[in-house]
Amino acid sequence: MQSRFVRETMTSIEEWIKQLRILDPKRVRVYEAFVDTVNMEINGKIYCNVKPRRPFPYTHPEYIIFFAEDDTELGILTDYRKLDRMSRKRLERVLKIIYYIPQIKRIIKLDTTKSRYEWEIETDKGVVVIKTWSRCTRWLPNGKLLIYDVDGNVYIVEDISKLDPKSRAYLDIVA
Amino acid sequence: MIKIGDEESSIEYFPSTEELPAVISNILEENEEVVVSIKSDISDLKYGEDTLVLTNKRVLIVRDNNIIRNIPLKEIESVEVNRYVGSLVLKAKTESGIKSLISYTRTRAKYFEKIIMLINDLTLNQIPYYIVRKHLKEQVEEINKKNSKRKILARMISFAKPFWHLMVATLALMMFSTIIGLLPPYLMKILIDQVLVPQKNFHLLMYIVLGLLSINLTLTILGVINGYLSLKLNQSLTYRIRKILFEKLQRLSLAFYDKYSTGSLISRIVDDVNRVQTFLTQSLGLIIIDITTIAFIGVILFSLSSWLSLIALIPIPVSYIGTTIYRKFSRRYYHRLWRKWSYVITVLTENITSNIVVKTFGKEKDMFKKFTRSLTEFIGMNFSVFKFEQKFWPAIGFSFTISSLLIWWIGGLKVLSGELSLGSLTAFTSYMWRFYQPINRLVNNLRVLQRATISGERIFEIIDADLEVKDEDDAQDFEFKGHIEYKKVWFTYDGIYYALRNVNLKVKPGEHIGIVGPSGSGKSTLVKLLLRLYEPQRGDILIDGVKINKIKLEAIKRQVAIVMQNPRLFSASIAENISLGKENVTLEEIITAAKAAKAHDFIMKLPEAYDTHVGLNGSRLSGGERQRIAIAAAILKNPKILILDEPTSALDAITEEEVTEAIDNLTRGRTTFIIAHRLSTLRNVDKIIVMDRGGIVEEGTHEELMKKDGLYKKLYESQFKGFLKQQKKVEEIVAK
């Protein structure tokens, strides 16, 4: 008896990829930005309350997937920076709140004497005092460093070599 | 007295006639050679020694120089072991029935395993003796070569070969520092005799002080340089040994990992490497320096005063004997102390980890009592150790004091009589203490050498371990179509029990095979052999007509994938774990694989999505989520042959449905083996094979197997008992 499985062809990853809905940035426009949603046009069709999400928020923040209000996937934009200037600006506004990840510019103080570390840091969003556990850092494959505080907030060091020597010395203690 | 687990007396390969019981040499025939003799530790129901002697013609059992069993090899079908509480009995299966050969405790089991394999090779596996002999001779020579203590030391030193310049430099610096360090007492002698006592030569005073200052500065600088070089040597050496070990561990087959516990392997890479490194970088140099220093100071002491030198030697034998006795007994005391402390930790851990049990059963007071009692015992043991130590150290210290007082007394008299200068006496006492220091250190370092040799042995055990699974010279790499054949495959993990017995199986490309059977029936072993995690002892496994030992391991790893019941993820992001299936993967491929594995939706609901760190072993994800990520990695790998080992057994009904959908996507068109306890999982397979005690007992479709009224039907009915009863009742009601 011929196996029913033999007759079925093996689906390779290349064939599956064809089913992904990759969007052409020239055919995408963002009209309005609300707190965490946008109204936009994709391939000539208007969508409201679209939820933009980053599948790789740290390693490839330029990569965006758009979800409709009912969580249906509308498409993938491999680099949102290729959108027209206004669309990009509106989208970034929404992304900045969805991915609220302060970028650390300087470490002013680090107290490691307690079981929880206490940091005073200067970020692109202002100066803040945070508390972390002793194991609180995570290196990303692209050399960026994430710091998680005790409440689960994330802070990022985009390029450690650009920090001042004092901040680097503090990071050496924990990372 | 029988020493339990005494390896040296356990096993002798190709022993000489002197090493054998006398009765054996008398009965050996022409062309008969003793292959191995092994001693048991049970004889006539008590601790004692029986000896099993295997020759190329027979198996003999000797007790008190009498042969109590004599069985020709040609009569033996196979040998096997029966395991009991505290003992094992080796039995021979012969034409005239099963005969007991020898009994031994579990301690000797590992040595007997080798013999069992040997006898089975000659009997069950019918391997000609000349092949077994050649192989065994090579093994024995290799073991002897590797195990000589001197060889181990030489091999340990060879680790440092690439850093010989660093070793020489640190040794030279240490030697130089030691020599410079010997100068101050001599300068003190000049200071006292030529400046302080005669109260003149003020310029000499200045030179001596400047000299002492220079010595101090030089020693400090040399110390810093030496510290840096030693650190460099330490780190380079540790890096090299650990790299070699890790590399070897990566290449070893699963059979090796079955023999050693995780703790034992980690301890070899961490503790044993540290011990060898400490010996090579510190103790070895110190041993050389100390021997030189002892000789050097000895000459100085005797040149200053031979009488006083003899008195200075008095405490050395006292110290040596005292320390030796102390070491012999202190182990017991410190071991007891360690056990008491370990008990404190056990009670504490138990109280914390099983806190819910303590609370729900109201056992707080009992646990408190248990804890305080363990603490009291630990404190009591500390006092016992203190009392024990007081029996040695004050006495040893006192011998040094007596010797020192005698030197001051006799030396003082010699100074007063003008036979010895005051400076010489001061220099003598100062050198004397510098003489004792390297002696004590040498005794310690010889102990370090002993321990490092043991650690070296443990390290070489890994380095020298045979690569059971490796590429043959003519191994080939090709694209699989997926045709698989098992031909008379036999496999045993321990040389005693066969996990697979004479397995024959043919699978067509793209076919889906369900494997069922009770626990321990050999289901997982069957597929592990296909992955070449182990090598079968007999028989062949072929992929597309090529024996798998003639296929490059790389080709198998690339084209055969396994999804396990509890897949282990690496401590990395979800994206990195999915990417394990393919090199240079694109983001689109990661997302696509996750979609096909029905993982994309839950991943996108996580705030950090594909960049989410899964935690150690994937602990931050649920079983079903881990399963789907493992399937995504397998999809990305695009294997030709797929093994699913109980993929849905640990999942709830809803998750199972999602994972089953993912599996359908994964298995489409691929040769697939699905091991399952839950027979419902196998509803879509082409063929089901039923395994029992290592063999395939039934084969066919579900319908065919149900008609056979065999093991499959029994398994099926036991799983669906309730459901079938219910169905029967419904049918009865409908019929009415």
Interface residues (C-beta under 8 A of the other chain):
Chain A: S3 R4 F5 V6 E8 T9 M10 T11 S12 I13 W16 I17 Q19 L20 I22 R53 R54 P55 F56 P57 Y58 T59 H60 Y63 I65 F67 I76 T78 R138 L140 P141
Chain B: K508 P509 G510 E511 H512 S573 A575 E576 K582 L587 E588 E589 I591 T592 A593 K595 A596 I603 M604 E608 A609 Y610 D611 H613 I635 L636 N638 N665 T667 R668 G669 R670 T672 D686
